[in-house]
Amino acid sequence: MNKNLKWKGTLLLAALIVAAAMPLRSKAAATDPAGVTFTVTAVDNRDVAPPALTKADVHLYQGREQVQVADWKRSEKLYLALLIDDSLESSVANQWNDLRAFIMAQPESTYIAVAYNRNGSATIAQDFTTDHALAAKALRLPLGDSGAFTSPYLALQDWIKRWPDSSERKSIILFSSGIDYFRGGFQPIDPDLDTTVEKAEKKNINIWTIYVPDAGHMGRRPFRAFNAQSNLSRLSEETGAEAYYLGFGMPVNLKPYFDEIQRHLENQYLLTFVGDGGKKGKLVNVRVSTEVPNVQIMTFAQVFVPPTQ
């Protein structure tokens, strides 16, 4: 009888220990850090192709704290989208042959899409395809009339929300004056700029911007054009890309811009680190540096750490 009671007591104690441990394990699992992957671009200050970089060549900082790089690799697959404001001066289409050549020069692993910004939304002329000739055929004259005046930021948000979540490389090349005819005014910072940047950061999308004047007269005012270019610059810089413009007039030649963007796309990497996004996920400030001579790293101002599992 005493042996029976002792055995039952042992089983009961074991059961209580297991039951007590289960919530602890669940809690520990809920705070497991999450893997975060984002795109970085190596740039040589001498305007030449930078050398290949390894994981040992780069340093990642989250705020002031250095964070271990969990993975560093090249990725052949790229989703590349062209978003063209329909309000642009139609003469920009005289340079579409160079844009078509840029499209046709992309590797077979690059998926290309073409859309036009009208009425604050992205109207897709060609969805993502590896048939680059098909994408090139989607280019047409911008409408350039007053009915096309829109917001580049709302159009970007509209398209970005339709992109699937993926850690693959993703880029948008935006052709725009940067003028927001919906919600923008004469204030220096567009009211939809920060939201657009955050949505791109969460989707790991670099946004390259090329300034082209639109057909309206309001965009010709120097103060407003300057603010618009500043907003485009910030949009690109905070999404790990570059902005291109030369004064307030129509660019004489877009080909040098396409050539530089192509060089950047050829020198991109996917960096992965482990972070803690808490219960809801959060954006964290990041900085990536290297000690390789003449090389700098472009990347997002912030990246999104998803909720912990």
N, C-alpha and C positions, 0 to 999 in steps of 0.2 A: 504493500500500500504506500509506504514512504517512498519507495523507488518510483512508483507510478506518479505520485504527486510531484516528485522532484523533476521527472521527465516532462510532465505537462507544464510545470513552471518554466523550464528551460525553453520549451517551444513558445510559450507566451512571451517570454522576454525577447526571444529572437524576432518574433512577429512585430513587437513594439519597436524594436530597433530598425527593422526594415521600413515600417510605416513612417517613422520619424525621419528616415533618410530620404524618402521619396520626395517630399517637398523641397529638401535642400538641393537634391539633384536637379529638380525642375527649375529652381531659382537659379542655380549655376548655369543651366542650359540657356535660361532666358537672358543671361548677361554675357554669353559667348560673343566675342568680337566678330565683326563681319569683314569679309574681303571686299576691297574697293579697287576697281580698275578704271583708269582714266588715261587719256592720250596726252603725250608730251612730244614736243618738236625740238629737234636739235638744230641750231642755227650757227653757222660760222660767220664771225664778224667780217671776214674778208670777202663775203659774197661768193663763196665757193661751196661746194658740197662738203659738209663736215665729215670727219672720220666716224667709223662705226663705233658706237658706245656699248659698253657692257654694264651689268648691274653694279660692278665695283667702281665704275666711273661716276656714278650719280649719288647725290645726297638728297633725301627728302625731309622737309621740315613741316610740322603741323604747328602753326604759330611759331613759337621760339624753340620748340622741342624737336629734336631730330628723331625721326621714325624709321624703323627698319624697312627696307624695300624687300617685299616678299617675292616679287617676280618682276622681270623686265624682259620684254620680248618684242620682236617685230611682228606685225600682223599684215598679211597681204590684202585681206579683205577691207574694202573701204566703201562706205555709202556717201556719195558725193551729190549734193543737190544744188541746182542753180535756181535762185529766186530773183525774178526781174520785175521791178516796179513798172506797171503799165502806164504810169504817168511820165516816164522819161521822154526826153526829146527823141523823136524817132530816128534822128541821124546817127544815134549810137549803133543802130543795126548795120551801119556801114562797116563796123568792126566785127560783125558776127562771124566772118570767115576765120578770123583768128580764134574766136571762141570755139567754132566747130573743130578747128585743128587741135585745140587744147582737149576737147572732148575725145576726139579720135586717138589722141596720144596716150590715153589712160590705159593702164594694164587691164587684162581680161578679168581680173578679180575685183575691179571697181564697178559698183552699181551706180548708175547715174540717173537722176530725175530732173525734170524741168518744170517749173511752175511760175505763174505770173501773179503779182500782188495787185489785187483790185478790191476796193470796198472793204479793206481790212481783213481779207482772207486770202489764202493761197489757192489759186485755181490751177490744178495739176494738168499740164499739157502732156507730160509723159511720166508715168510712174517709174520707180527704180527698175533698171534693166541693165544687163551686161551687153546688150546690143547697142553699141555706142553710135552707130549710124542712125538708129531709130531715135535716140536721144537728140542727136544733132538736128534731125528733121523737125523737132518740136520748136526750134527757135524761130521767132517771127518778129515783125516790127512792133515795138511798144505802141500802145494807142495814143499816148501823149495828149489826150484831151482832158478837159476839166472833170468829166465824169469818172476818170480813172484815179483822181487824187484820193489818196488813202493813207494808211499808217503802216510803215514798214515793220513796226514792232508788233502790232496786232496780227499782221500777216505771218510773221515769224512764229508767234505763239500759236496761231491756228494750225500751222503745219507741224510744229514740234510736237504738239499733243497727239498727233496721229502717228508719230514714229514709234516703233516697238522699242521696249526696253532691251538694251543690249550693251555689252561692254566693247563691241567692235568699234573701230575708228569711224567717226561720222563727221562730215563737214558740210557747211552751207556756204556758197558764195553768193552774197547779196549785192545786186546792182541797184543802187538807190541814191537819191539826193539826201536821204536822212530826214526830210521834212515830214512831220506828222500832221496831216490835215484834219485828223479826227479829234485828237486830244492834246496835241502839242500847241504851244503858243509861242510867245517870245521869251519864255523862261529858259535859262541855260540848260537844264536837265529835263529830258522828256519824262513825263509821268509814268510811261510804260517801259522805260529802259531797264530798271532794276529787275522787274518781273521777268522780262525777256531773258536777261542774263541768267537769272536763277533757273529758269526752265531749261536753258541750254546746258548749264552746269549739271543739272540732275540727269540729263540724257546723254552726257558726254559728247556734246556737239560743238565743234569749233566753228565760229562764224567769221569768215573772211568778208570784208566789205570793200566794194569799189564805188567811189563817189562818181555819180553821173548827174548833171543838172536835169530837173524836170521841166515840163513845158509851161509851168505856171509862172506868173510874175512875182508872187510872194517869195518864191525860193531864190529870186535874184537879189534880194536885199542882203547886203554883206553880213549884217549882224546875225540874221536868221540862218544864213548859209553857214556861217562860222560855228554857230551853236549846233547845227545839224551835223556838221563834220566832226565836231568834238564828241557828240553822242555816238556816231559810228565808230570813232576811234576807241572809245571806252568799251563799246559792245564787243569789238574784236579783241582788244587787249585782255579783258576779263574772261573771255572764252578761249584764251590760248591761241589767238590768231593775230592777223595784222590787218590794218586798214590802209587803203590806197587812194590817194587823191593828189592833185596838183592844181592849186588855186581853186576858183569857183567855176571855171569853164569846163567845156567838154574835153575829156582827155584826148590828146592828140593820137595816142597809140596805147591800146590796152595790152598788147602782146607782152611787154616787159612785166606787167603785173601777173599775167598767166604763167610766164616762165618762172617767176619767183614763187608763186603758189605751188607750182608743180615741184620745184626743188624742195619746198617745205614738206609737201605730202610724201615725198620719197624718203624723208628722214624723220619719220615719226615712229614712236614706240608706245607700247602699252605698259604702264607701270601699275603694279598691284601692291597695296599695303593692307594691313589689318587694323581696323578702327572700331570704335564703340559709338554706335549711333543712338544709343538709348532706346526708349520705347517707341519713339515716333520717327527716328532718323533725323539727321541734321546736316547742314552745310558746315564744313570746316575749312579754315584758311590753310592753303598749302603753298609751298615754294620748293622748287627743284633746282639744284645747282650742280655744277661739275667743275673739276679742276683741270680738265683737258684744255690746253691753251687755245685761245681764240674762239671757244665754243660757249654758247649760252643756251639755256633751255627755256622754251616758251610753254606755258601751260595755263590752266584755269586759275583764277584767283581763289576759287573755292571748289571743292568737290563734295558730292553728297554721299554721306555714310548712311546706308540703309538701317532700319531698325534691327537691333540684335535679335538673334534667333533664340 
